[in-house]
């Protein structure tokens, strides 16, 4: 198969709704010699903050001289970016070869056993396969959705982390923080250390109970490690970190006060990893350098400064709240133009309620071309009912580039990460 054929083939397995369950993954990986069981895995779940936490952690581990595999989703630029080793995406030729291997399994004599396998399951299996064959020192695996029945959850990790708990995918994961916490806590394994981020008490109580049942040692935000914000600078946030293993002042390479929580959790994961593997702790200099150099496309990313445009994949109420707080703190004296859309399974009205609390803001709704996207007519109807503007995202971006601003303006493109992938590609093309 060539690249177009492989892309077309795996697209046949795409689905709007996940087919939860691990049976297909177990069968599929067994046919490949169980590569997931040959890896040292750090498994990261949570509602928001997974990507940033992983980015910080990956950079610190690389600075220590380790070979680090990262599986994350969705991709923002290239399909291959979901699977990377030391920031090098899987080569397209290698991905195509692996897809051919998996196609032969899914369409061959085992096809009946592997019915209803999804695109996400295939790409997860390929990630495990690739990392094992490349003999990485550690693989960081990001949960796709939930945890308990997510396709990444076939691994036997050496360390797990849960970043935050918020209402997201309520139709699939449950309509309360406790129910969602129970799903996320499904990644906790018997006796395996667990690091938790800044999680609301009712959700943390559920996680702690499951961890206690599984005798998983816990490292809890605010108890076993602390972070305190010391100030915002142009390129990130300055914070103090304290734990029994480390104290120091650091700066993130990512904007947003919430990023100090993600950075603090990443440091705790790093130090726990070192402890578990008998390695010497990384120096504060290594940690500081890695955190300051961390970038993560689509997470409060200042894409351009003239005109000032920020891309942020805030795709649920919890993330929108963090975005609103950051905009109020950093851009209080700016006029704001917010372009927003989301996919069908998201809490559209709740997110709009939060965005409408921003002062001096024009909120514009749009639609993007993807089977998962909220229907155009639904968005137009909501825009009309709330007296908001609706326009195509391409015309918004084109206009942004030529507008003469009467006052300081910041433009924020936010909502679905799938949407941001299209926006970023469009802007990159124009930039080039």
C-alpha positions, 0 to 999 in steps of 0.5 A: 500500500502507498500512503494514500491507500493506507490512509484510506484503509484506516479511515474505514475503521473510523467511528463517531462513537468508541466501541469500548472494551479491551477484548479486541485489543488483547486479541490483536496484540497477542497476534503481534507477540504482546509488544505492550507487555515488553515496555516500561509504560507511564500511563496518563489519563484525566479530563484535561492537562494530559498533553501538557503534562506529557510534554513536560515529562517527555522533555525532562526524560529526554534531557536525562538522556533517555529514549522516550516514546510518546503516544498522544491524540488527536494529532494537530499537524501530521497523522504520524505525530501521534507516535513519536520517539524523542520528538521524531514522529514515526516515519511514514514508510514505517507506519505504512509497513505496520498498517499493512501488517495489521491489515493482514490480521484484520482482513485475514483468518482472524477477521471474525474475532476482530470485528468492530475494531476501531481506528483508535485501537489500530493506531494504539496497537501500532504505537505499542508495536513500534515502541517495543521494536525500537526498544525505547527506555520508556513509553508514555501512553496518553488515554484516549477517552475515559480509562477503564475501557480505553484501548491504551489500558491493556498495558501493565504500567510502572507508573500512572497519572490522572491529571484532572477530572471534569465533565466531558463526554458525559453521554459515554462516561457518566454525567457526574464527576464521581462517575467520570472519576471511576472511569478515569481511575480504571487505569490504576493497577495493583501496587503501581504508584499513582500521581494525581493532579489538582482534582476536585474533592468528590472525584479525588475521593473516588480515585483514592478509594480505588487506589487504596483497594489496589494498594497503589501508592499515591502522590497527591497534589497539594499534599505530597507535592505543592506548586505556587504561582510566582508570576507570569512572564511573556513566555510562560509562568514562574512557580515554586515546586516543593516535595520531599524529593525536590524544591526549586523555582521553575518556569514553564514554556507554556502560557496559563496559570493552570500549566504550573499544575501540569508542570508540577505533576510532571516533576512528580512523575519524573521523580517517581520514575527515577525512584522506581527505576533506581536512577539518580534524580535529575538536577534542578538545572535539567528540570528547569531547562526542560520545562522552559523549552516545552512547547505544545501546539494548540495549547494557548499557542501564540501562533502569530503576534501581528495580528495577535492570534492564539490557538487553544484546544479547549474542548470541554467546560473545564478547559474553557474555564481555564482559557477564560481565566488566562485571557482575563489575566493576560489580556484584560485590556484587549478586545477579544475575538473568539472563534469557536466550534466543537464536536457533537459529544461536547457540552456546547451550551455550557462552554458558550455560557463560560465564553460569554462571561469574557468582557469586551469580547465578540464570540463567533461560531463556526463549523468545520468539515468532519463527521464528528463536528456539531451540525452546521444548522445546529450552530447557526440556530444557537448563534441566532438564539444567543445573538452571536455571529456565525461565519466560515472559519476560513473567512474569519482567518482571512479577514483577521490578516487584513483588518486594521485594528482600532484598538488592541485586539487578540483573536482566539481560535478554540474548541475541538482539537480536530478543528484546530488541526485544520485551522493550523494547517490552513494558517501554516500554508498561508504563513509559508 
